[in-house]
Amino acid sequence: RSYPLAAFYYDYKNQQPNEVINFTGSLRNAGSAEIYGAELELNGHVSPSFSFNASVGLLHSKYKQLILGRDADSGTTGVDLAGNELPFAPSLTAQLGIVWTLARIGDGNIQFLPRASYTGHQWFSPFNDRESFPGDPIGNGRLHEDGMVKVDAQLLWSNDSITAGFFVKNLFEKKYYLYGLDLRTFFGLDFLTPADPRTYGAMVRFKF
């Protein structure tokens, strides 16, 4: 077994997030932000034909200085977002995968490789659930994705030079969003990008 462990700390100065106003993107100076966390991996063999790999990541992210939503025409001062989480920064991620050798055919092995991954709650906007501008009655509470589990799997035959088989992604057809953007000031609605549904196919890979 192996247990790789890593810890990290980032202190950002003059970070530049992108703000969209009236369908126009502009870089804004965030002042400062901090990110710290740790990642732990676990790899092991249960038997000659069965092994596993797992990992877990913990993340803390926070803007220390950030003001968005300024409007030079109306003179609004913007919204102070200090203390908000950074977008696309889930506090918890984890995955578990196995490699199960089912049989040996010819000079290669047939292996089953399922993998489950967990992604915790994440915001799509630095506003988090705050208002987009002073007096905004709606806010951005819709631009997020809750914690979710996704399962992928492969069934492969491989030897020293060839790998061939079948794969499926998002096996249980989990419905979730990858990205979100507030376009209410221009279109009157939010823009959300859904993830791919269940996808599957075949693959062949050669080593030279």
URGIDA-V328173 format. One record per pair of residues at least 24 apart in sequence whose ideal C-beta (glycine too) atoms are under 10 Angstrom apart, sorted by the first residue. I is the first residue (numbers start at 1). J is the second residue. D is the distance in Angstrom with one decimal. If there is no record, write none. Layout:
# URGIDA-V328173
I/J/D, I/J/D
This chain:
# URGIDA-V328173
1/42/7.0, 1/43/6.6, 1/44/4.0, 1/45/7.8, 1/52/9.8, 2/41/7.4, 2/42/7.5, 2/43/4.9, 2/44/7.6, 2/53/9.5, 3/40/7.0, 3/41/7.1, 3/42/5.9, 3/43/8.2, 3/44/9.2, 4/39/8.1, 4/40/7.4, 4/41/4.4, 4/42/8.5, 4/43/8.1, 4/55/8.8, 5/38/6.9, 5/39/7.3, 5/40/5.1, 5/41/7.6, 5/42/9.8, 6/37/9.2, 6/38/6.7, 6/39/4.9, 6/40/8.0, 6/41/8.5, 6/57/9.3, 7/36/7.7, 7/37/7.3, 7/38/4.4, 7/39/7.9, 7/40/9.7, 7/58/9.4, 8/35/7.7, 8/36/6.5, 8/37/6.3, 8/38/7.5, 8/39/8.0, 8/59/9.3, 9/34/7.5, 9/35/7.5, 9/36/4.2, 9/37/8.4, 9/60/9.6, 10/34/6.7, 10/35/4.4, 10/36/7.1, 10/37/9.4, 10/61/9.0, 11/35/8.4, 11/36/8.9, 11/64/8.7, 12/61/9.9, 12/63/9.1, 12/64/8.7, 12/86/9.1, 13/64/9.7, 13/65/9.5, 14/65/9.7, 15/63/8.3, 15/64/9.8, 15/65/9.3, 15/66/8.4, 15/86/8.9, 15/126/9.9, 17/63/8.7, 17/66/7.3, 17/68/7.5, 17/81/9.5, 17/86/8.5, 17/87/8.0, 17/125/9.3, 17/126/5.3, 18/87/10.0, 18/126/9.2, 18/181/9.8, 19/68/5.2, 19/69/7.8, 19/70/8.8, 19/78/9.7, 19/125/9.4, 19/126/8.2, 19/127/9.3, 19/132/9.4, 19/182/9.7, 20/125/9.4, 20/132/9.7, 20/181/6.2, 20/182/7.1, 20/183/7.2, 20/185/8.6, 20/186/8.4, 20/191/9.3, 21/68/9.2, 21/69/8.2, 21/70/8.9, 21/71/7.7, 21/132/8.8, 21/133/8.9, 21/182/9.5, 21/185/6.5, 21/186/8.5, 22/183/9.2, 22/185/5.6, 22/186/5.2, 23/181/9.8, 23/183/6.7, 23/185/8.1, 23/186/4.2, 23/187/7.7, 24/186/8.7, 25/181/9.7, 26/68/9.8, 26/70/9.8, 28/66/8.0, 28/67/8.0, 28/68/6.0, 28/69/9.7, 28/70/8.3, 28/78/9.2, 28/126/9.1, 29/65/8.8, 29/66/8.8, 29/67/9.1, 30/63/6.1, 30/64/8.7, 30/65/6.6, 30/66/4.6, 30/67/8.7, 30/68/8.6, 30/81/8.7, 30/82/9.7, 30/86/9.2, 30/126/7.7, 31/63/7.7, 31/64/6.8, 31/65/2.7, 31/66/6.1, 31/67/7.9, 31/82/8.2, 32/62/9.7, 32/63/7.6, 32/64/4.3, 32/65/4.9, 32/66/8.4, 32/82/9.2, 33/61/7.1, 33/62/6.6, 33/63/4.8, 33/64/5.9, 33/65/7.9, 33/66/7.3, 33/82/9.5, 33/84/9.4, 33/85/9.8, 33/86/6.2, 33/89/9.9, 33/126/9.2, 34/60/7.9, 34/61/7.4, 34/62/5.7, 34/63/8.5, 34/64/6.1, 34/86/9.3, 35/59/6.9, 35/60/7.0, 35/61/4.6, 35/62/7.9, 35/85/9.9, 35/86/6.8, 35/89/7.0, 36/60/5.5, 36/61/8.3, 36/62/9.4, 37/61/8.3, 37/89/9.2, 37/91/8.3, 37/92/9.7, 37/93/9.7, 39/93/8.6, 40/94/9.6, 41/95/9.6, 42/96/9.2, 43/97/9.9, 45/99/9.3, 46/98/8.8, 46/100/9.5, 47/100/9.6, 47/101/9.2, 48/101/7.8, 49/99/8.9, 49/100/6.8, 49/101/4.1, 49/102/7.9, 49/103/9.3, 49/104/9.7, 49/109/8.7, 49/111/9.0, 50/98/6.9, 50/99/7.4, 50/100/5.4, 50/101/7.3, 50/112/10.0, 51/97/9.3, 51/98/7.0, 51/99/4.9, 51/100/8.2, 51/101/8.7, 51/111/10.0, 52/96/7.0, 52/97/6.8, 52/98/4.8, 52/99/7.4, 52/100/9.2, 53/95/8.0, 53/96/7.7, 53/97/5.1, 53/98/7.8, 53/99/7.8, 53/115/8.7, 54/94/7.5, 54/95/6.7, 54/96/4.7, 54/97/7.4, 54/98/9.4, 54/116/9.7, 55/93/8.0, 55/94/6.6, 55/95/5.4, 55/96/8.3, 55/97/9.1, 55/117/9.3, 56/92/7.5, 56/93/7.2, 56/94/4.5, 56/95/8.2, 56/96/9.5, 56/118/8.8, 57/90/8.5, 57/91/9.1, 57/92/7.1, 57/93/4.4, 57/94/7.2, 57/95/9.1, 57/119/9.9, 57/120/9.3, 58/90/9.9, 58/91/6.8, 58/92/6.3, 58/93/8.4, 58/94/9.7, 58/120/9.5, 59/85/9.3, 59/86/9.2, 59/89/5.8, 59/90/6.7, 59/91/5.4, 59/92/7.5, 59/93/7.5, 59/120/8.5, 59/122/9.7, 60/85/8.6, 60/86/9.8, 60/89/8.7, 60/91/6.8, 61/85/5.3, 61/86/4.0, 61/87/8.9, 61/88/9.4, 61/89/4.1, 61/90/9.3, 61/91/8.0, 61/122/9.7, 61/123/9.6, 62/86/7.4, 62/89/9.4, 63/126/6.6, 63/128/9.5, 66/126/6.3, 66/127/9.5, 68/125/9.2, 68/126/6.5, 68/127/6.7, 68/130/9.2, 68/132/8.0, 68/133/8.7, 69/127/7.8, 69/130/8.9, 69/131/7.5, 69/132/5.6, 69/133/4.1, 69/134/7.0, 69/136/7.9, 70/133/8.4, 70/134/9.8, 71/133/6.6, 71/134/9.0, 71/185/10.0, 74/133/8.9, 74/134/9.5, 76/133/6.1, 76/134/5.4, 76/135/8.3, 77/133/9.9, 77/134/7.1, 78/132/10.0, 78/133/7.4, 78/134/7.4, 79/126/9.9, 79/127/7.0, 79/130/5.9, 79/131/5.9, 79/132/7.3, 79/133/6.6, 79/134/6.4, 79/135/10.0, 79/136/8.1, 80/130/9.0, 81/125/9.6, 81/126/5.9, 81/127/6.4, 81/128/7.4, 81/130/6.3, 83/128/9.1, 83/130/9.9, 84/123/7.8, 84/125/9.1, 84/126/6.0, 84/127/7.1, 84/128/4.6, 84/129/8.9, 84/130/6.9, 85/121/9.2, 85/122/8.0, 85/123/5.7, 85/126/8.3, 85/128/6.0, 85/144/9.8, 86/122/9.2, 86/123/7.9, 86/126/6.8, 86/128/9.5, 87/122/7.2, 87/123/5.1, 87/124/5.5, 87/125/5.7, 87/126/5.6, 87/127/9.0, 87/128/8.4, 87/143/8.5, 87/144/9.1, 87/179/9.3, 87/180/8.9, 88/119/10.0, 88/122/5.7, 88/123/7.7, 88/124/7.1, 88/125/9.8, 88/145/9.6, 88/178/9.3, 88/179/8.3, 89/120/9.5, 89/122/6.3, 89/123/7.8, 90/118/9.0, 90/119/5.2, 90/120/3.8, 90/121/6.3, 90/122/4.3, 90/123/9.2, 90/145/8.6, 90/147/7.5, 90/148/9.9, 91/120/5.3, 91/121/7.2, 91/122/8.3, 91/147/9.3, 92/118/7.2, 92/119/8.2, 92/120/3.8, 92/121/8.4, 92/147/7.4, 93/117/7.5, 93/118/6.5, 93/119/5.6, 93/120/6.4, 93/122/9.6, 93/147/9.7, 94/118/4.5, 94/119/8.6, 94/120/8.6, 94/149/9.1, 95/119/9.4, 95/149/9.8, 95/150/9.5, 95/152/10.0, 96/151/10.0, 97/152/8.8, 97/153/9.5, 97/154/9.9, 98/153/9.9, 99/154/9.7, 99/156/9.7, 102/155/8.5, 102/157/9.8, 103/157/9.4, 104/157/9.7, 104/159/9.9, 105/157/6.6, 105/159/9.7, 106/157/8.4, 106/159/7.5, 107/158/10.0, 107/159/4.9, 107/160/7.9, 107/161/9.5, 107/162/9.6, 108/156/9.1, 108/157/5.2, 108/158/5.4, 108/159/3.6, 108/160/8.4, 108/161/9.4, 108/162/7.3, 108/163/8.6, 108/164/8.9, 109/156/8.5, 109/157/7.1, 109/158/6.4, 109/159/7.7, 110/155/7.3, 110/156/7.2, 110/157/5.1, 110/158/8.5, 110/165/8.2, 111/154/7.9, 111/155/7.6, 111/156/5.2, 111/157/7.8, 111/158/7.0, 111/163/9.5, 111/165/8.3, 112/153/7.3, 112/154/7.6, 112/155/5.6, 112/156/8.2, 112/165/9.6, 113/152/8.7, 113/153/6.6, 113/154/4.4, 113/155/7.7, 113/156/6.7, 113/165/9.1, 113/167/8.9, 114/151/6.7, 114/152/7.4, 114/153/4.3, 114/154/8.0, 114/155/9.5, 114/168/9.5, 114/171/8.1, 115/150/8.9, 115/151/7.1, 115/152/5.1, 115/153/7.0, 115/154/8.3, 115/169/9.8, 115/171/9.7, 116/149/6.0, 116/150/7.3, 116/151/5.0, 116/152/8.1, 116/153/9.4, 116/171/9.3, 116/172/9.9, 117/148/9.2, 117/149/7.0, 117/150/5.4, 117/151/7.9, 117/152/7.7, 118/147/6.8, 118/148/7.3, 118/149/5.1, 118/150/8.1, 119/145/7.8, 119/146/9.5, 119/147/6.7, 119/148/6.1, 119/149/8.2, 119/150/7.6, 119/176/8.5, 120/145/9.4, 120/146/8.6, 120/147/4.6, 120/148/8.7, 121/145/7.0, 121/146/5.4, 121/147/5.2, 121/148/9.1, 122/146/8.9, 122/147/8.7, 122/177/9.9, 123/180/8.5, 124/177/7.5, 124/178/8.7, 124/179/5.9, 124/180/3.5, 124/181/7.0, 124/182/8.9, 124/190/9.3, 124/191/9.7, 124/192/8.0, 124/193/9.1, 125/180/6.8, 125/181/7.4, 125/182/6.3, 125/190/9.7, 127/182/7.4, 132/182/5.6, 132/184/7.3, 132/185/7.5, 133/185/8.4, 136/182/9.4, 136/184/8.7, 136/185/9.6, 138/182/9.0, 138/184/6.9, 138/190/9.5, 139/182/9.4, 140/180/8.5, 140/181/9.9, 140/182/5.8, 140/184/9.3, 140/190/8.4, 142/177/9.8, 142/180/7.3, 142/182/8.8, 142/190/5.7, 142/192/7.9, 143/177/8.8, 143/179/9.1, 143/180/3.9, 143/181/7.3, 143/182/6.3, 143/190/6.3, 143/191/9.2, 143/192/7.6, 144/177/8.4, 144/180/7.2, 145/176/5.5, 145/177/5.1, 145/178/7.9, 145/179/9.1, 145/180/7.9, 145/192/9.2, 145/195/9.1, 146/176/8.0, 146/177/9.7, 147/176/9.8, 148/174/5.9, 148/175/9.0, 148/176/5.1, 148/177/9.8, 148/195/9.3, 149/174/7.1, 149/176/9.9, 150/174/5.3, 150/176/7.9, 150/195/8.2, 151/198/9.9, 152/199/9.5, 153/200/9.3, 154/203/8.5, 155/202/10.0, 156/203/8.4, 156/205/9.3, 158/205/8.4, 158/207/9.6, 159/207/9.4, 160/207/7.1, 161/205/9.5, 161/206/6.5, 161/207/4.9, 161/208/7.9, 162/204/7.1, 162/205/7.3, 162/206/5.9, 162/207/7.4, 163/203/7.7, 163/204/7.3, 163/205/4.4, 163/206/8.1, 163/207/8.0, 164/202/7.6, 164/203/6.9, 164/204/4.5, 164/205/7.4, 164/206/9.3, 165/202/7.1, 165/203/6.6, 165/204/8.4, 165/205/9.4, 166/200/7.0, 166/201/7.2, 166/202/5.3, 166/203/7.8, 167/199/8.5, 167/200/6.5, 167/201/6.2, 167/202/7.7, 167/203/6.3, 168/198/6.7, 168/199/7.2, 168/200/4.2, 168/201/8.3, 169/195/9.7, 169/196/6.9, 169/197/9.3, 169/198/7.1, 169/199/4.8, 169/200/7.2, 169/201/8.9, 170/195/7.0, 170/196/6.3, 170/197/6.4, 170/198/5.0, 170/199/6.6, 170/200/9.4, 171/198/6.4, 171/199/9.8, 171/200/8.7, 172/198/7.6, 173/197/5.4, 173/198/4.3, 173/199/9.6, 174/198/8.8
